[in-house]
Amino acid sequence: MSLSTQQGDEDGQYVLIAKLDNARNMSNILKAIHFKEMATVFATANGIKVTVEDSKCIQANSFLQAGIFQEFILREESATFKIDITVLLECLNIFGSSTLPGATTALKMCYGGYGSPLILWLEEGGVLTDCTIKTLEPDEVLDFNFSSTNVINKIIMKSECLKEAFSELDMTSEVLEILMSPDKPYLRLSTFGNAGSTHADYPKDSDMVESFQCTQTQTNRYKLSLLKPSVKALTLSNKISIRTDCRGFLSLQYMIRNDDGQICFVEYYCSPDEELDENDDR
Amino acid sequence: MRFRGRLVDVACIQHFTRVVSTISKLAKNYVLRITPDKLYFILNDSVTSGGISIWCEMIQANFFDEYNMDGVSAEFNEIYLDIIGENIMRALKSAQSAKSVKVKLTKKHTPCLTFDVQLPSLSVSSRNVVHDVPVNVIARRLWEDYQEPPMPEFDISIYMPPLRLLRNVIDRMKNLSSYVILSGNGNGEMNLSVETDMVSVTTHFRDLSNPTWNKDGELEESQYEISQDGQSQNFVSARIDIKKFSNFLIGQQMNPSKVICNIVHNKVIHFFLIQDDLSLQYFIPVISL
C-alpha cells in the first residue's frame, strides 16, 4: 500500500504518528461532536481526545483510544492543539463518505509538535491525498468538575428508545427539562413550546433500561439549543448513560460501536439553565 | 427552413434526453445547430459570464428514425436555434416513457420547436402531449460566433480517472475552497489541489495514461505508450473555478468511454468526453491568482 512507502526515517521528526486502516472510524466519532468549527485536540499515550465547546455551557468530547489505531506513536508526554474540525472532517472524507464494502480509506496522521501543521495522508484504491491543516494555539478547555462521587442519578439505557424522543424534540421550546427520580415517573423528558408541553416518560423496568441508579428526585432544565447537537452522537450510539450530579450538571455518555466492532466513547457535559437572579458561584 | 425528426426507440429517446439534460445542466441557454448529418449543442460564453465553452456533436442517424431538414438556403444547409435548456428539459420529461417523440420546427406566434410526444395508451385512442418550446432562429451573419473552437495547443493531454471518484474528491474540495488547481504530466499523473489559509489538500492520481494525438488533432489508437523523456515528468497546471468543474462532473449523465483532459498551462482546460459516436468538449478558462 502506498502509505507504507513513506520512509521510516522521515517519521522521526513527528511527535505524533497515528495510522488507521479505516478513516471512517475516526470521522464518524468526530461527526458526533461537530457543532462548532473549532476543536481542541489532546493526545496522550492513551489516545486522542477531541473537545468542542460552546457558550461555556456545553462541552463534547470524543475519545479515540490508542487501541483503535493500527499504529499509535507519541514521542512526548502529551500534545495539544486547536484545529478546524470542519476542515478536518472534509479531509477525512475526501474520497466520499459512501459505505461501499471493500472501499475503505487508509489514514496516516502526523503532527510535528507545537506550531506545526497536522498532516494527513489518505489512500483509497491507489489514489493518494495529502492534507496539511494548520494548527492553532489551544484554548483552555472547561473543567466541569463532574466527579462520579457527586453523581446523584444515573441511568444506562439503549440509545434506540431515546433517538425518537430526541429527534422529535419541540425546538420552539427553549429548554429541555429532565426529571430523574427513584419513584414514578422515573425518567421524564419535557419541553415547553409554543404549541404546548410534551412529556416523555420512561419506566425503569423496561428492557431498554440496563441500569437504574437514582437516589433522589431531581428536575433540571437545560438549554435545548445547546443539547440539540448531541442528537448526532445519539444516532450513532448503541448505549447511553445519563448522569446528573448534585449541582444539576448533566453528563451524557455515548457508547459507539464502529465498523470494525471497536467501542468508542463520546461524552457531552451541559450545565443547567439557571435563573438570571441566581448567583453562579461555581 | 424546415426541420422534423422522429425518435422511436426507447433507448434512443433516453439517450437523447441524457445528452440534452447534460448540456442543460452546464448551460442555461445554448445553441442547437442542425445540419443534414449531425446535431450540435454549442455554448460560447463571453469572458464576463465565465468564459465556458461547450461543443457537443451527435450523429442524427443514431438517434432519429426519420430526419428531414432544409437549411436557410441550399448553399448554407443548416439551422441555428437559440434555446433555453430548462424548457426543452420540461418537454423531454414527459417523453420518459413515450412510444415516440416527434420534433418539429414550427411557426406559431414565434418560432418553436414542437415536441409531439406519443404516450403508451391502453385504449385505441392515442395519448399525445405536445410542447411548443419557443426558440430564436439565429441569423446567418451571426453563425460565425458558433463555430467549433479550435483544438487548443495543449501542453499535456491525459486520460481522466473514473469520474465518480473525481466527483467525490471535488465535492469535498468544494467545501474548502472556490478554486482548484488541476495539474498533470506526461507520465500519467494528475493532481488536484486546493489551498486556503487553513489547509492545503492535494489528491494524486497515478497510472493514468496519456493519449497520443496526430497532426490533424485526431486521437490515435496506440495510447498506452508513455514517452520517457525528461519533459514528461514536469507538471503543467491550471487554476479553475471549482464550481464549474463540479457542475461538469455532477451534470454529465452520459457514460463516456473516454474522458480526456487537455491542459494549456495557465490558460485553459479542455475536457473531451467520447462515447461511441458522441463527443462533448467543455472548456474552462483559468482564473489566475
Interface residues (C-beta under 8 A of the other chain):
Chain A: D84 T86 V87 E90 C91 N93 I94 F95 G96 S98 G125 G126 V127 L128 T129 D130 C131 T132 I133 K134
Chain B: P161 L165 N168 V169 D171 R172 M173 N175 L176 D197 M198 V199 S200 V201 T202 T203 H204 F205 R206 D207
